[in-house]
Amino acid sequence: MKEQDLIDLGFERTDETEGGGEDYHYYTLDIGNDYVPMCLISNASDEAKENDWTVSIFDYESIEFKDLVELIKLVSLLKNNVKNK
């Protein structure tokens, strides 16, 4: 998966600076209502250089999406089924 794919899906970039280390960034996408959104989060840019970009469900890193088509399906399913409260 490419960085531009995440941007095209609406993911937002977050930049981080490590004291003494390299700067890095990652992407997040909140889906759901403002009360309880689900957060999808990418791996960090330094990891993506070696292994490409992947996306996990925040706090559930054991579930990882590497395939763009599958991620598009997930995002679509989640966005189409948000309860409005």
C-alpha positions as CSV (number, residue, x, y, z in Angstrom):
1,M,0.0,0.0,0.0
2,K,1.3,3.5,-0.8
3,E,1.2,6.6,1.3
4,Q,-1.0,8.3,-1.3
5,D,-3.6,5.6,-0.9
6,L,-4.0,6.5,2.7
7,I,-4.3,10.2,1.9
8,D,-6.9,9.4,-0.9
9,L,-9.0,7.4,1.7
10,G,-9.1,10.4,4.0
11,F,-6.4,9.5,6.5
12,E,-4.9,12.4,8.3
13,R,-1.1,12.7,8.8
14,T,0.4,13.1,12.3
15,D,4.0,14.2,12.6
16,E,6.1,13.1,15.6
17,T,9.6,14.1,16.7
18,E,11.7,11.8,18.9
19,G,14.2,13.4,21.1
20,G,17.5,12.5,19.5
21,G,15.9,10.2,17.0
22,E,14.5,10.6,13.5
23,D,11.3,12.4,12.9
24,Y,8.5,10.1,11.6
25,H,4.8,10.3,10.7
26,Y,1.8,8.1,10.6
27,Y,-1.8,8.3,9.5
28,T,-5.2,8.0,11.3
29,L,-8.8,7.8,10.2
30,D,-11.6,8.1,12.7
31,I,-14.9,6.5,11.6
32,G,-18.1,6.8,13.6
33,N,-19.9,9.5,15.5
34,D,-18.1,12.0,17.7
35,Y,-19.1,10.1,20.8
36,V,-17.3,6.8,20.1
37,P,-15.3,6.8,16.9
38,M,-13.2,3.8,15.7
39,C,-9.7,4.8,14.8
40,L,-7.7,3.2,12.0
41,I,-4.0,3.8,12.3
42,S,-1.1,3.2,10.0
43,N,2.4,2.0,10.9
44,A,5.0,4.7,11.2
45,S,6.9,6.1,8.2
46,D,10.2,4.6,9.3
47,E,8.6,1.2,9.4
48,A,6.9,1.7,6.1
49,K,10.2,2.4,4.4
50,E,11.1,-1.3,5.1
51,N,7.8,-3.0,4.9
52,D,5.3,-0.8,3.0
53,W,2.3,0.9,4.7
54,T,-0.1,-1.1,6.7
55,V,-3.2,-0.2,8.7
56,S,-4.5,-1.6,12.0
57,I,-7.5,-0.9,14.2
58,F,-6.2,1.2,17.1
59,D,-5.7,-0.9,20.2
60,Y,-6.1,-4.1,18.0
61,E,-2.7,-4.3,16.3
62,S,-3.2,-8.0,15.8
63,I,-5.6,-7.1,13.0
64,E,-3.5,-5.6,10.1
65,F,-4.5,-4.6,6.6
66,K,-1.8,-4.8,4.0
67,D,-4.0,-5.0,0.9
68,L,-5.5,-1.7,-0.4
69,V,-8.7,-3.3,-1.8
70,E,-9.5,-4.9,1.5
71,L,-8.9,-1.6,3.4
72,I,-11.2,0.2,0.9
73,K,-13.9,-2.4,1.6
74,L,-13.4,-2.0,5.4
75,V,-13.6,1.7,5.3
76,S,-16.7,1.6,3.1
77,L,-18.4,-0.9,5.3
78,L,-17.7,1.1,8.5
79,K,-18.7,4.4,7.0
80,N,-21.9,3.0,5.6
81,N,-23.0,1.6,8.9
82,V,-22.3,4.4,11.4
83,K,-25.2,5.0,13.8
84,N,-26.0,8.7,14.0
85,K,-26.5,9.7,17.6
